[in-house]
Amino acid sequence: MKLLFKSIFAGVLSVSLYSCSNKVEPRKPITNTTSSTIQQSIENNKKRYAAEEASIEKIIAGLDQKFERSANGFYYSFTKKDSTVGLQPRFGDRVTFEYDAVALNGDTIYNKEDLSPITKSLEQEYGIFRGMREALKLMKANEEMTVYFPSYAAYGYYGDNNRIGANVPFKSNIKLIGINIEE
């Protein structure tokens, strides 16, 4: 019996020592992302954004309004400007505003009644896309502006999961109704 126990023990010991001596091979990744794939994606996005901006610039060139290009990539023109000194919203301020969304071909995506009025904190709540936040920061209470948003300043690659699809630029008429300043 002791001989059987010693032989089993010796077998287990030799198997465990043998398995420890083997080098463990790391698993290979399932997918490889090459720099050429990333570079191709970057080039495609640059072409898409250039085409969107060219479309917007062509549209606004035929209008009587003078549009400015913001540092955030959208084009805007005030349709109602308050000449008195007033405050512009800042980080954390709650604003009440209304807007619509119109495709570049003129089709209405959302009218003001679908979306408005909206009261949100400029930076702290979900629901205001980046371009809208930046446009509202340029306004004072009771001012109105027309804005052309390229897709990267609007809903981008994902759209709004409703009527605005992926990579869709659009025009918006915005009215800032009021500002609740946070102290």
N, C-alpha and C positions, 0 to 999 in steps of 0.2 A: 504494500500500500504506500509506503514511504517512497519507493522507487517511482511509482506512478505519479505521486504528488510532485516529486522533484522533476520529473520529465515534463509535466504540464507547466510547472513554474518556469523551467528553463525555456520552453517553447514560447510562452507569453513574453518573457523577458527579451528573448531574441527578436521577436516580431516588433515589440515596442521600440527597441533600440534601432532596428532597421528602419522603421517608419520615421524616427526622429532624424535620421541622417539624410533623408531625401529633401531636396530643395523644393519649396512650395512655389509654384508658378502663379503669378497674379493673373486674374482674369483679364481678358482683352475687352476694351469697350465695345459695346454693341454697334454704336454709330461713331463715325469719325467726322468731325467738322474740320474741313480744310480751310485754310485762309483764302483759297480761291472762291469757295462758296460764300464766305462772308463778304469778300470784295465784290462779288457779283451782286449780292443783295444791296450793298451800299450804292453801287452804280445804278441799279434799278430804282432805288428810292430817290437818288439825285435827279434822275430823268423824270420821274413822276412829279416831284415837287417843282421842277423847272417848267414842266408842261402846265401844271395847275397855276403857277404864278403868271405864265404867259397868257393863259386864258383870262385870268382876272385882269391883268393889265390891258388886254385888248378890250374887255368890256368897259372898264373905267375910262379908257381913252376916248370912247364915244359918248361919254356923259358930260353934262354941263357942270357937275360938281367937281371940285378939286379934292383929290384924295391924297392922303399922306400914308407912307408905309411906316408901321410901327417897328420898334426894335424886336418885337416878337413875331414878325412876319405877316401880320394881317394889314389890310388897307382900310382906312377909315376916313369919314368926312362927317362933320357935324351938320345936321339939318336944322337943329335948334340949339343955339348957344346962348348961355346966360352971361351977359357982359359984367354983371356985378361980381364982386369978390365972394367966393364961396369955397366951401371945403370939398375936397375930393376924398373919396373913401380910401382907407389904408388897411393894412393887415389887421384882421380881426373884426373890422366894422361890419355891421349887418346892413345889407342894402335891400331895397325893394325895387324891383325893375320888371319890365316886360320886354319881350322880344318875339320875333318870328324867325323862321328859317325858310329861305327860298333857294331852290337849286339855281345854278348858274344859267340854266336854260329858261328860267322864269317860272317853273312849276313850284307851287307851294308845297313845302314839306310839312311845316307846322305853321298855323296862323297864331296870332297873339292870343286868341281865346283858348287855344289848346294848351298853352304853356303859362299864361300869365294870370295875375301877378305872382312873382316869386320873391320870397324873402329868405335870404341866405347870408351866412357869414362868408366873407370873401375868400378866406383861406381855410377855414376849419371844417367845412361841411362838404360832403360828397354831393355832386349834382351840378356844379358849375365847371364847365370845361376851361382849360387854361387860357385860351384866347379871350373868352368872355370875361374872366376875372381881370385880365390885363386891360381890356377895353373899358370895363366899368371904372377902373382906377383913373382913367383919363377924363372922366365925366364929373359934373357937379349935379346936384339935385335939379330936376326938371329939364335937363338937357336931353337931346335926342341925337343919335348918330346912325349912319349907315356904315356897316362893316362887311368887308369881304374876307372870309376866313378860308385860307388854304387848309387842307385836311389835317396837316400836322399841327395846326394851331386850334383845330376844332376837335372832332372825335377820333381822328387818326385811323389807325389800322383796324380797330374793332367796331367803329360806328357807335351808335347809341343803343344798339340791340333792339331797335324798333323801326323807325322810318328812315333813319340816316344810315346808309351802308358804310362799308369799309372804304377809306380813302376818298371821301366825298367832300369837296369844297362847297361852300354855300355863302349866300348873302344874308345878312340879318339887319333888321331895323330895331334898334335898342332905345328904350326910354328909361332913364334912371328916375324913379319916382321919389325915393327918399333914402336918406342915410341915417342910421342910428349909430352915432359915434361911441365906440367903446373907450372908456377912460382908463 
